[in-house]
Amino acid sequence: MNVFLWMVQAILAALFAMSGLVKVLRLKDKLAGKYPWMQDFSQATVRFIGAMEALGAIGLVVPGVTGIAPVLTPIAGTGLAVMMVLAAGTHIRRKEPSGVAVSAILFMLSAFVTWGRFGPYGW
């Protein structure tokens, strides 16, 4: 199970890192076609969301690899799970069912990492 948790953490970290960095580095106007929900938020908010995704991605992997403050891994998983609940709420409000589905899957994976690392497979 530990190996499976590591695989989930790595996949989530890659997804959130890529998504977060795009939101931090590109202008909102250039991303609005790919992410229609961005029309509801300011550039600063989009960058904040991207920064939190990137930091969450780091938190999923780096503490476990280095052995420094490994409790940060399930905390990062919790933060990402909360973000996905908020994202799903935005997609529901905007009537974007595909966004709700993606948010739900990412929520479940983040919650799984949180459960595993806080629980029976913690450091």
The first five atom37 places (N, CA, C, CB, O) and aatype in JSON, in Angstrom:
{
  "aatype": [12, 2, 19, 13, 10, 17, 12, 19, 5, 0, 9, 10, 0, 0, 10, 13, 0, 12, 15, 7, 10, 19, 11, 19, 10, 1, 10, 11, 3, 11, 10, 0, 7, 11, 18, 14, 17, 12, 5, 3, 13, 15, 5, 0, 16, 19, 1, 13, 9, 7, 0, 12, 6, 0, 10, 7, 0, 9, 7, 10, 19, 19, 14, 7, 19, 16, 7, 9, 0, 14, 19, 10, 16, 14, 9, 0, 7, 16, 7, 10, 0, 19, 12, 12, 19, 10, 0, 0, 7, 16, 8, 9, 1, 1, 11, 6, 14, 15, 7, 19, 0, 19, 15, 0, 9, 10, 13, 12, 10, 15, 0, 13, 19, 16, 17, 7, 1, 13, 7, 14, 18, 7, 17],
  "atom_mask": [
    [1, 1, 1, 1, 1],
    [1, 1, 1, 1, 1],
    [1, 1, 1, 1, 1],
    [1, 1, 1, 1, 1],
    [1, 1, 1, 1, 1],
    [1, 1, 1, 1, 1],
    [1, 1, 1, 1, 1],
    [1, 1, 1, 1, 1],
    [1, 1, 1, 1, 1],
    [1, 1, 1, 1, 1],
    [1, 1, 1, 1, 1],
    [1, 1, 1, 1, 1],
    [1, 1, 1, 1, 1],
    [1, 1, 1, 1, 1],
    [1, 1, 1, 1, 1],
    [1, 1, 1, 1, 1],
    [1, 1, 1, 1, 1],
    [1, 1, 1, 1, 1],
    [1, 1, 1, 1, 1],
    [1, 1, 1, 0, 1],
    [1, 1, 1, 1, 1],
    [1, 1, 1, 1, 1],
    [1, 1, 1, 1, 1],
    [1, 1, 1, 1, 1],
    [1, 1, 1, 1, 1],
    [1, 1, 1, 1, 1],
    [1, 1, 1, 1, 1],
    [1, 1, 1, 1, 1],
    [1, 1, 1, 1, 1],
    [1, 1, 1, 1, 1],
    [1, 1, 1, 1, 1],
    [1, 1, 1, 1, 1],
    [1, 1, 1, 0, 1],
    [1, 1, 1, 1, 1],
    [1, 1, 1, 1, 1],
    [1, 1, 1, 1, 1],
    [1, 1, 1, 1, 1],
    [1, 1, 1, 1, 1],
    [1, 1, 1, 1, 1],
    [1, 1, 1, 1, 1],
    [1, 1, 1, 1, 1],
    [1, 1, 1, 1, 1],
    [1, 1, 1, 1, 1],
    [1, 1, 1, 1, 1],
    [1, 1, 1, 1, 1],
    [1, 1, 1, 1, 1],
    [1, 1, 1, 1, 1],
    [1, 1, 1, 1, 1],
    [1, 1, 1, 1, 1],
    [1, 1, 1, 0, 1],
    [1, 1, 1, 1, 1],
    [1, 1, 1, 1, 1],
    [1, 1, 1, 1, 1],
    [1, 1, 1, 1, 1],
    [1, 1, 1, 1, 1],
    [1, 1, 1, 0, 1],
    [1, 1, 1, 1, 1],
    [1, 1, 1, 1, 1],
    [1, 1, 1, 0, 1],
    [1, 1, 1, 1, 1],
    [1, 1, 1, 1, 1],
    [1, 1, 1, 1, 1],
    [1, 1, 1, 1, 1],
    [1, 1, 1, 0, 1],
    [1, 1, 1, 1, 1],
    [1, 1, 1, 1, 1],
    [1, 1, 1, 0, 1],
    [1, 1, 1, 1, 1],
    [1, 1, 1, 1, 1],
    [1, 1, 1, 1, 1],
    [1, 1, 1, 1, 1],
    [1, 1, 1, 1, 1],
    [1, 1, 1, 1, 1],
    [1, 1, 1, 1, 1],
    [1, 1, 1, 1, 1],
    [1, 1, 1, 1, 1],
    [1, 1, 1, 0, 1],
    [1, 1, 1, 1, 1],
    [1, 1, 1, 0, 1],
    [1, 1, 1, 1, 1],
    [1, 1, 1, 1, 1],
    [1, 1, 1, 1, 1],
    [1, 1, 1, 1, 1],
    [1, 1, 1, 1, 1],
    [1, 1, 1, 1, 1],
    [1, 1, 1, 1, 1],
    [1, 1, 1, 1, 1],
    [1, 1, 1, 1, 1],
    [1, 1, 1, 0, 1],
    [1, 1, 1, 1, 1],
    [1, 1, 1, 1, 1],
    [1, 1, 1, 1, 1],
    [1, 1, 1, 1, 1],
    [1, 1, 1, 1, 1],
    [1, 1, 1, 1, 1],
    [1, 1, 1, 1, 1],
    [1, 1, 1, 1, 1],
    [1, 1, 1, 1, 1],
    [1, 1, 1, 0, 1],
    [1, 1, 1, 1, 1],
    [1, 1, 1, 1, 1],
    [1, 1, 1, 1, 1],
    [1, 1, 1, 1, 1],
    [1, 1, 1, 1, 1],
    [1, 1, 1, 1, 1],
    [1, 1, 1, 1, 1],
    [1, 1, 1, 1, 1],
    [1, 1, 1, 1, 1],
    [1, 1, 1, 1, 1],
    [1, 1, 1, 1, 1],
    [1, 1, 1, 1, 1],
    [1, 1, 1, 1, 1],
    [1, 1, 1, 1, 1],
    [1, 1, 1, 1, 1],
    [1, 1, 1, 1, 1],
    [1, 1, 1, 0, 1],
    [1, 1, 1, 1, 1],
    [1, 1, 1, 1, 1],
    [1, 1, 1, 0, 1],
    [1, 1, 1, 1, 1],
    [1, 1, 1, 1, 1],
    [1, 1, 1, 0, 1],
    [1, 1, 1, 1, 1]
  ],
  "atom_positions": [
    [[0.82, -1.2, 0.0], [0.0, 0.0, 0.0], [0.86, 1.26, 0.0], [-0.93, 0.0, 1.2], [0.49, 2.27, -0.6]],
    [[2.01, 1.2, 0.67], [2.9, 2.34, 0.71], [3.35, 2.74, -0.7], [4.12, 2.04, 1.59], [3.42, 3.92, -1.04]],
    [[3.64, 1.73, -1.53], [4.07, 2.0, -2.91], [2.92, 2.64, -3.69], [4.55, 0.71, -3.6], [3.14, 3.57, -4.47]],
    [[1.72, 2.13, -3.49], [0.56, 2.69, -4.18], [0.32, 4.14, -3.75], [-0.7, 1.85, -3.9], [0.02, 4.99, -4.59]],
    [[0.46, 4.43, -2.47], [0.33, 5.8, -2.0], [1.37, 6.7, -2.65], [0.46, 5.86, -0.48], [1.06, 7.82, -3.05]],
    [[2.6, 6.23, -2.75], [3.65, 7.01, -3.41], [3.29, 7.29, -4.87], [4.99, 6.28, -3.32], [3.52, 8.39, -5.37]],
    [[2.73, 6.3, -5.54], [2.35, 6.51, -6.95], [1.25, 7.56, -7.05], [1.87, 5.19, -7.59], [1.31, 8.45, -7.9]],
    [[0.26, 7.47, -6.18], [-0.83, 8.47, -6.19], [-0.26, 9.85, -5.87], [-1.94, 8.08, -5.17], [-0.63, 10.83, -6.52]],
    [[0.62, 9.93, -4.88], [1.23, 11.22, -4.52], [1.99, 11.79, -5.71], [2.16, 11.06, -3.31], [1.89, 12.99, -5.98]],
    [[2.75, 10.97, -6.41], [3.54, 11.46, -7.54], [2.65, 11.94, -8.67], [4.48, 10.35, -8.05], [2.91, 12.98, -9.28]],
    [[1.59, 11.19, -8.96], [0.67, 11.6, -10.03], [-0.03, 12.89, -9.67], [-0.37, 10.49, -10.3], [-0.1, 13.82, -10.48]],
    [[-0.55, 12.96, -8.44], [-1.19, 14.2, -7.99], [-0.22, 15.38, -8.02], [-1.76, 14.03, -6.59], [-0.58, 16.47, -8.47]],
    [[0.99, 15.16, -7.55], [1.98, 16.24, -7.54], [2.25, 16.74, -8.96], [3.29, 15.76, -6.89], [2.34, 17.94, -9.18]],
    [[2.39, 15.82, -9.9], [2.64, 16.23, -11.29], [1.47, 17.02, -11.84], [2.92, 15.01, -12.18], [1.66, 18.06, -12.47]],
    [[0.25, 16.55, -11.61], [-0.93, 17.24, -12.12], [-1.09, 18.63, -11.51], [-2.18, 16.42, -11.85], [-1.3, 19.62, -12.22]],
    [[-0.97, 18.7, -10.18], [-1.15, 20.0, -9.52], [0.02, 20.95, -9.84], [-1.27, 19.8, -8.0], [-0.2, 22.16, -9.95]],
    [[1.22, 20.43, -9.98], [2.36, 21.29, -10.31], [2.19, 21.9, -11.7], [3.69, 20.5, -10.25], [2.39, 23.1, -11.88]],
    [[1.81, 21.07, -12.67], [1.63, 21.6, -14.02], [0.49, 22.62, -14.06], [1.34, 20.45, -15.01], [0.63, 23.7, -14.63]],
    [[-0.62, 22.27, -13.46], [-1.78, 23.17, -13.45], [-1.45, 24.47, -12.71], [-2.99, 22.48, -12.8], [-1.79, 25.56, -13.17]],
    [[-0.79, 24.34, -11.57], [-0.45, 25.52, -10.78], [0.53, 26.44, -11.48], [0.0, 0.0, 0.0], [0.35, 27.66, -11.47]],
    [[1.56, 25.87, -12.07], [2.56, 26.7, -12.73], [1.98, 27.44, -13.92], [3.73, 25.86, -13.18], [2.34, 28.59, -14.17]],
    [[1.09, 26.81, -14.66], [0.44, 27.48, -15.78], [-0.35, 28.69, -15.29], [-0.48, 26.51, -16.55], [-0.3, 29.76, -15.89]],
    [[-1.07, 28.51, -14.19], [-1.88, 29.6, -13.65], [-1.02, 30.74, -13.09], [-2.81, 29.08, -12.56], [-1.41, 31.9, -13.13]],
    [[0.15, 30.4, -12.57], [1.04, 31.41, -12.02], [1.77, 32.17, -13.14], [2.05, 30.77, -11.07], [1.94, 33.39, -13.05]],
    [[2.19, 31.47, -14.17], [3.07, 32.06, -15.17], [2.36, 32.72, -16.35], [3.97, 31.02, -15.68], [2.93, 33.6, -16.99]],
    [[1.14, 32.32, -16.65], [0.44, 32.87, -17.8], [-0.65, 33.85, -17.35], [-0.17, 31.75, -18.64], [-1.17, 33.77, -16.24]],
    [[-0.96, 34.75, -18.25], [-2.04, 35.7, -17.98], [-3.39, 35.0, -18.06], [-1.99, 36.88, -18.96], [-3.59, 34.09, -18.86]],
    [[-4.28, 35.45, -17.23], [-5.63, 34.88, -17.16], [-6.33, 34.93, -18.51], [-6.45, 35.63, -16.11], [-7.02, 33.99, -18.88]],
    [[-6.16, 36.01, -19.24], [-6.83, 36.17, -20.53], [-6.41, 35.09, -21.53], [-6.53, 37.55, -21.1], [-7.22, 34.67, -22.35]],
    [[-5.16, 34.65, -21.46], [-4.69, 33.62, -22.38], [-5.17, 32.23, -21.98], [-3.18, 33.63, -22.44], [-5.19, 31.32, -22.81]],
    [[-5.57, 32.06, -20.73], [-6.02, 30.76, -20.24], [-7.54, 30.63, -20.2], [-5.46, 30.52, -18.87], [-8.05, 29.54, -19.98]],
    [[-8.25, 31.72, -20.41], [-9.72, 31.7, -20.27], [-10.38, 30.72, -21.23], [-10.29, 33.1, -20.5], [-11.45, 30.19, -20.92]],
    [[-9.79, 30.47, -22.38], [-10.36, 29.5, -23.31], [-10.29, 28.08, -22.78], [0.0, 0.0, 0.0], [-11.21, 27.29, -22.97]],
    [[-9.19, 27.77, -22.11], [-9.0, 26.42, -21.55], [-9.71, 26.28, -20.2], [-7.49, 26.12, -21.38], [-10.24, 25.22, -19.89]],
    [[-9.73, 27.34, -19.43], [-10.36, 27.36, -18.11], [-11.44, 28.44, -18.08], [-9.3, 27.6, -16.99], [-11.16, 29.56, -17.64]],
    [[-12.65, 28.15, -18.52], [-13.68, 29.2, -18.57], [-14.05, 29.77, -17.21], [-14.92, 28.65, -19.22], [-14.54, 30.9, -17.14]],
    [[-13.83, 29.04, -16.14], [-14.16, 29.54, -14.8], [-13.34, 30.75, -14.42], [-13.95, 28.44, -13.77], [-13.72, 31.49, -13.51]],
    [[-12.22, 30.97, -15.09], [-11.36, 32.1, -14.74], [-12.02, 33.44, -14.98], [-10.08, 32.03, -15.54], [-11.58, 34.46, -14.43]],
    [[-13.07, 33.46, -15.78], [-13.77, 34.72, -16.02], [-14.37, 35.28, -14.74], [-14.87, 34.52, -17.06], [-14.6, 36.48, -14.63]],
    [[-14.61, 34.42, -13.77], [-15.22, 34.85, -12.51], [-14.22, 35.35, -11.48], [-16.0, 33.71, -11.92], [-14.62, 35.82, -10.41]],
    [[-12.94, 35.27, -11.77], [-11.91, 35.59, -10.78], [-10.91, 36.6, -11.33], [-11.18, 34.33, -10.34], [-10.71, 36.7, -12.54]],
    [[-10.28, 37.34, -10.43], [-9.26, 38.31, -10.83], [-7.95, 37.59, -11.14], [-9.04, 39.37, -9.72], [-7.76, 36.42, -10.79]],
    [[-7.04, 38.3, -11.79], [-5.72, 37.74, -12.1], [-5.0, 37.34, -10.81], [-4.87, 38.75, -12.91], [-4.35, 36.29, -10.76]],
    [[-5.1, 38.16, -9.79], [-4.43, 37.85, -8.52], [-4.99, 36.58, -7.9], [-4.58, 39.03, -7.54], [-4.23, 35.77, -7.35]],
    [[-6.29, 36.38, -7.97], [-6.89, 35.17, -7.41], [-6.46, 33.94, -8.18], [-8.42, 35.28, -7.41], [-6.18, 32.89, -7.59]],
    [[-6.41, 34.05, -9.5], [-5.96, 32.92, -10.32], [-4.51, 32.58, -9.98], [-6.1, 33.25, -11.83], [-4.17, 31.4, -9.87]],
    [[-3.68, 33.58, -9.81], [-2.29, 33.32, -9.44], [-2.19, 32.7, -8.05], [-1.47, 34.62, -9.49], [-1.37, 31.82, -7.82]],
    [[-3.03, 33.15, -7.13], [-3.04, 32.58, -5.78], [-3.44, 31.1, -5.85], [-4.01, 33.35, -4.87], [-2.81, 30.26, -5.2]],
    [[-4.47, 30.79, -6.61], [-4.89, 29.39, -6.77], [-3.75, 28.57, -7.35], [-6.14, 29.29, -7.68], [-3.48, 27.46, -6.87]],
    [[-3.08, 29.1, -8.36], [-1.95, 28.39, -8.96], [-0.81, 28.18, -7.99], [0.0, 0.0, 0.0], [-0.19, 27.12, -7.96]],
    [[-0.52, 29.2, -7.18], [0.56, 29.08, -6.2], [0.22, 28.02, -5.15], [0.83, 30.43, -5.52], [1.08, 27.25, -4.74]],
    [[-1.04, 27.99, -4.72], [-1.45, 26.98, -3.73], [-1.38, 25.58, -4.31], [-2.88, 27.27, -3.23], [-1.0, 24.63, -3.62]],
    [[-1.74, 25.43, -5.58], [-1.62, 24.12, -6.24], [-0.16, 23.7, -6.33], [-2.24, 24.16, -7.65], [0.17, 22.54, -6.06]],
    [[0.72, 24.62, -6.71], [2.14, 24.29, -6.82], [2.74, 23.95, -5.46], [2.91, 25.45, -7.46], [3.51, 22.99, -5.34]],
    [[2.4, 24.71, -4.44], [2.9, 24.41, -3.09], [2.35, 23.08, -2.57], [2.53, 25.54, -2.12], [3.05, 22.33, -1.89]],
    [[1.09, 22.8, -2.88], [0.51, 21.52, -2.5], [1.22, 20.37, -3.17], [0.0, 0.0, 0.0], [1.44, 19.33, -2.56]],
    [[1.58, 20.55, -4.44], [2.32, 19.51, -5.17], [3.68, 19.24, -4.5], [2.52, 19.93, -6.64], [4.1, 18.09, -4.36]],
    [[4.34, 20.3, -4.11], [5.63, 20.14, -3.42], [5.42, 19.42, -2.1], [6.31, 21.52, -3.19], [6.18, 18.52, -1.74]],
    [[4.38, 19.81, -1.38], [4.09, 19.21, -0.08], [3.72, 17.75, -0.14], [0.0, 0.0, 0.0], [3.89, 17.03, 0.85]],
    [[3.23, 17.29, -1.27], [2.87, 15.87, -1.41], [4.09, 14.97, -1.5], [2.01, 15.68, -2.63], [4.02, 13.8, -1.12]],
    [[5.2, 15.5, -2.0], [6.34, 14.65, -2.28], [7.58, 14.97, -1.44], [6.69, 14.76, -3.73], [8.19, 14.06, -0.87]],
    [[7.95, 16.23, -1.37], [9.24, 16.6, -0.78], [9.4, 16.17, 0.69], [9.43, 18.08, -0.88], [10.46, 15.65, 1.04]],
    [[8.42, 16.37, 1.55], [8.63, 15.95, 2.95], [8.89, 14.46, 3.1], [7.42, 16.33, 3.78], [9.7, 14.05, 3.93]],
    [[8.21, 13.64, 2.32], [8.43, 12.2, 2.4], [9.77, 11.78, 1.85], [0.0, 0.0, 0.0], [10.4, 10.85, 2.37]],
    [[10.22, 12.44, 0.79], [11.5, 12.11, 0.18], [12.66, 12.52, 1.09], [11.64, 12.79, -1.19], [13.63, 11.77, 1.25]],
    [[12.55, 13.69, 1.68], [13.65, 14.2, 2.5], [13.59, 13.71, 3.94], [13.66, 15.7, 2.48], [14.6, 13.7, 4.64]],
    [[12.4, 13.32, 4.4], [12.24, 12.92, 5.8], [12.14, 14.12, 6.74], [0.0, 0.0, 0.0], [12.11, 13.95, 7.96]],
    [[12.08, 15.32, 6.17], [11.98, 16.53, 6.98], [10.51, 16.92, 7.07], [12.83, 17.7, 6.37], [9.87, 17.18, 6.05]],
    [[9.98, 16.94, 8.27], [8.58, 17.31, 8.54], [7.6, 16.53, 7.67], [8.38, 18.81, 8.33], [6.81, 17.13, 6.94]],
    [[7.65, 15.2, 7.72], [6.77, 14.41, 6.85], [5.28, 14.6, 7.13], [7.11, 12.96, 6.99], [4.44, 14.21, 6.32]],
    [[4.94, 15.19, 8.27], [3.53, 15.46, 8.55], [2.95, 16.45, 7.54], [3.36, 16.0, 9.98], [1.73, 16.57, 7.43]],
    [[3.8, 17.15, 6.82], [3.32, 18.11, 5.82], [2.66, 17.42, 4.63], [4.47, 18.97, 5.34], [1.84, 18.04, 3.95]],
    [[2.98, 16.16, 4.38], [2.37, 15.46, 3.24], [0.86, 15.3, 3.42], [3.01, 14.08, 3.06], [0.12, 15.7, 2.52]],
    [[0.37, 14.75, 4.53], [-1.09, 14.67, 4.66], [-1.75, 16.04, 4.82], [-1.45, 13.8, 5.83], [-2.92, 16.21, 4.47]],
    [[-1.02, 17.01, 5.35], [-1.57, 18.36, 5.44], [-1.74, 18.94, 4.04], [-0.65, 19.27, 6.31], [-2.74, 19.59, 3.75]],
    [[-0.75, 18.71, 3.17], [-0.87, 19.15, 1.78], [-2.04, 18.45, 1.09], [0.44, 18.89, 1.0], [-2.78, 19.07, 0.34]],
    [[-2.2, 17.17, 1.36], [-3.32, 16.43, 0.8], [-4.66, 17.0, 1.25], [0.0, 0.0, 0.0], [-5.6, 17.1, 0.47]],
    [[-4.73, 17.38, 2.52], [-5.94, 17.99, 3.05], [-6.23, 19.32, 2.37], [-5.82, 18.18, 4.58], [-7.36, 19.6, 1.97]],
    [[-5.2, 20.14, 2.23], [-5.38, 21.43, 1.57], [-5.84, 21.29, 0.14], [0.0, 0.0, 0.0], [-6.71, 22.04, -0.32]],
    [[-5.26, 20.34, -0.59], [-5.66, 20.13, -1.97], [-7.1, 19.58, -2.04], [-4.68, 19.16, -2.67], [-7.86, 19.92, -2.95]],
    [[-7.46, 18.73, -1.09], [-8.83, 18.2, -1.07], [-9.82, 19.35, -0.84], [-8.99, 17.12, 0.04], [-10.86, 19.4, -1.49]],
    [[-9.5, 20.24, 0.07], [-10.37, 21.4, 0.32], [-10.48, 22.27, -0.94], [-9.84, 22.24, 1.51], [-11.56, 22.74, -1.29]],
    [[-9.35, 22.47, -1.61], [-9.37, 23.24, -2.85], [-10.29, 22.6, -3.89], [-7.96, 23.38, -3.43], [-11.0, 23.3, -4.61]],
    [[-10.29, 21.28, -3.96], [-11.12, 20.59, -4.94], [-12.6, 20.67, -4.59], [-10.7, 19.13, -5.05], [-13.44, 20.7, -5.49]],
    [[-12.93, 20.71, -3.31], [-14.32, 20.93, -2.91], [-14.77, 22.32, -3.37], [-14.5, 20.77, -1.37], [-15.86, 22.48, -3.91]],
    [[-13.92, 23.31, -3.15], [-14.24, 24.68, -3.58], [-14.32, 24.77, -5.1], [-13.19, 25.67, -3.05], [-15.18, 25.46, -5.65]],
    [[-13.42, 24.06, -5.79], [-13.45, 24.05, -7.25], [-14.73, 23.41, -7.76], [-12.22, 23.31, -7.81], [-15.35, 23.9, -8.7]],
    [[-15.14, 22.31, -7.14], [-16.38, 21.65, -7.54], [-17.56, 22.58, -7.35], [-16.59, 20.35, -6.75], [-18.47, 22.62, -8.18]],
    [[-17.56, 23.32, -6.25], [-18.63, 24.29, -6.02], [-18.69, 25.34, -7.12], [0.0, 0.0, 0.0], [-19.78, 25.71, -7.56]],
    [[-17.54, 25.81, -7.55], [-17.49, 26.78, -8.65], [-18.03, 26.17, -9.93], [-16.06, 27.28, -8.87], [-18.81, 26.81, -10.64]],
    [[-17.63, 24.94, -10.22], [-18.1, 24.28, -11.45], [-19.6, 23.98, -11.39], [-17.33, 22.99, -11.68], [-20.29, 24.06, -12.41]],
    [[-20.1, 23.63, -10.22], [-21.54, 23.41, -10.08], [-22.29, 24.71, -10.34], [-21.89, 22.85, -8.67], [-23.29, 24.72, -11.05]],
    [[-21.81, 25.79, -9.75], [-22.46, 27.09, -9.93], [-22.46, 27.52, -11.39], [-21.76, 28.16, -9.08], [-23.42, 28.12, -11.88]],
    [[-21.36, 27.2, -12.1], [-21.23, 27.58, -13.5], [-21.83, 26.55, -14.45], [-19.77, 27.8, -13.84], [-21.78, 26.73, -15.67]],
    [[-22.39, 25.47, -13.9], [-22.99, 24.4, -14.71], [-21.96, 23.78, -15.67], [-24.19, 24.93, -15.5], [-22.2, 23.69, -16.87]],
    [[-20.81, 23.38, -15.11], [-19.74, 22.74, -15.87], [-19.53, 21.31, -15.33], [-18.4, 23.58, -15.77], [-18.67, 21.09, -14.47]],
    [[-20.31, 20.35, -15.82], [-20.25, 19.0, -15.26], [-18.88, 18.32, -15.43], [-21.3, 18.14, -15.9], [-18.48, 17.54, -14.56]],
    [[-18.17, 18.6, -16.49], [-16.86, 17.96, -16.66], [-15.87, 18.48, -15.6], [-16.31, 18.23, -18.08], [-15.03, 17.73, -15.12]],
    [[-15.99, 19.75, -15.26], [-15.15, 20.3, -14.2], [-15.47, 19.7, -12.85], [0.0, 0.0, 0.0], [-14.57, 19.49, -12.03]],
    [[-16.74, 19.43, -12.61], [-17.15, 18.79, -11.36], [-16.55, 17.39, -11.28], [-18.69, 18.74, -11.24], [-16.06, 16.98, -10.22]],
    [[-16.58, 16.66, -12.38], [-16.05, 15.3, -12.39], [-14.55, 15.28, -12.12], [-16.34, 14.63, -13.74], [-14.06, 14.48, -11.32]],
    [[-13.82, 16.17, -12.77], [-12.36, 16.24, -12.55], [-12.07, 16.62, -11.11], [-11.71, 17.25, -13.53], [-11.2, 16.03, -10.47]],
    [[-12.78, 17.6, -10.6], [-12.57, 18.03, -9.21], [-12.88, 16.89, -8.24], [-13.45, 19.25, -8.89], [-12.18, 16.72, -7.24]],
    [[-13.92, 16.13, -8.52], [-14.29, 15.01, -7.64], [-13.21, 13.93, -7.63], [-15.63, 14.41, -8.08], [-12.89, 13.39, -6.57]],
    [[-12.66, 13.62, -8.79], [-11.59, 12.61, -8.86], [-10.36, 13.1, -8.11], [-11.24, 12.3, -10.34], [-9.77, 12.34, -7.34]],
    [[-9.96, 14.34, -8.34], [-8.79, 14.88, -7.64], [-9.04, 14.96, -6.13], [-8.44, 16.27, -8.19], [-8.13, 14.75, -5.34]],
    [[-10.3, 15.27, -5.74], [-10.64, 15.27, -4.32], [-10.45, 13.88, -3.73], [-12.09, 15.75, -4.11], [-9.82, 13.73, -2.67]],
    [[-10.98, 12.86, -4.39], [-10.88, 11.5, -3.86], [-9.43, 11.06, -3.73], [-11.65, 10.53, -4.75], [-9.06, 10.43, -2.73]],
    [[-8.62, 11.37, -4.72], [-7.2, 10.98, -4.65], [-6.47, 11.74, -3.54], [-6.51, 11.24, -6.0], [-5.66, 11.16, -2.82]],
    [[-6.76, 13.03, -3.4], [-6.14, 13.81, -2.33], [-6.59, 13.31, -0.96], [-6.49, 15.31, -2.49], [-5.78, 13.22, -0.03]],
    [[-7.87, 13.0, -0.83], [-8.39, 12.47, 0.44], [-7.77, 11.11, 0.75], [-9.92, 12.36, 0.39], [-7.52, 10.79, 1.91]],
    [[-7.55, 10.31, -0.27], [-6.91, 9.01, -0.08], [-5.49, 9.17, 0.46], [-6.88, 8.22, -1.41], [-5.09, 8.46, 1.39]],
    [[-4.73, 10.1, -0.11], [-3.37, 10.36, 0.38], [-3.43, 10.85, 1.82], [-2.65, 11.4, -0.52], [-2.63, 10.42, 2.66]],
    [[-4.36, 11.75, 2.12], [-4.51, 12.26, 3.48], [-4.81, 11.12, 4.45], [-5.62, 13.33, 3.55], [-4.17, 11.01, 5.5]],
    [[-5.77, 10.29, 4.1], [-6.12, 9.14, 4.95], [-4.92, 8.22, 5.15], [-7.3, 8.35, 4.33], [-4.61, 7.83, 6.28]],
    [[-4.25, 7.89, 4.07], [-3.14, 6.95, 4.16], [-1.97, 7.48, 4.97], [0.0, 0.0, 0.0], [-1.37, 6.75, 5.75]],
    [[-1.65, 8.74, 4.79], [-0.47, 9.3, 5.46], [-0.77, 9.76, 6.89], [0.07, 10.46, 4.66], [0.14, 9.76, 7.72]],
    [[-1.99, 10.14, 7.2], [-2.35, 10.43, 8.59], [-2.62, 9.13, 9.34], [-3.58, 11.36, 8.65], [-2.44, 9.04, 10.56]],
    [[-3.07, 8.12, 8.61], [-3.52, 6.89, 9.21], [-2.5, 5.77, 9.21], [0.0, 0.0, 0.0], [-1.38, 5.93, 9.69]],
    [[-2.9, 4.63, 8.67], [-2.11, 3.4, 8.83], [-0.78, 3.39, 8.09], [-2.92, 2.25, 8.37], [0.08, 2.57, 8.4]],
    [[-0.6, 4.26, 7.13], [0.64, 4.23, 6.35], [1.43, 5.52, 6.5], [0.33, 3.99, 4.87], [2.12, 5.95, 5.58]],
    [[1.33, 6.12, 7.66], [2.05, 7.37, 7.94], [3.53, 7.11, 8.07], [0.0, 0.0, 0.0], [4.0, 5.98, 8.06]],
    [[4.23, 8.17, 8.19], [5.69, 8.06, 8.28], [6.05, 7.63, 9.64], [6.4, 9.38, 7.93], [7.23, 7.46, 9.96]]
  ]
}
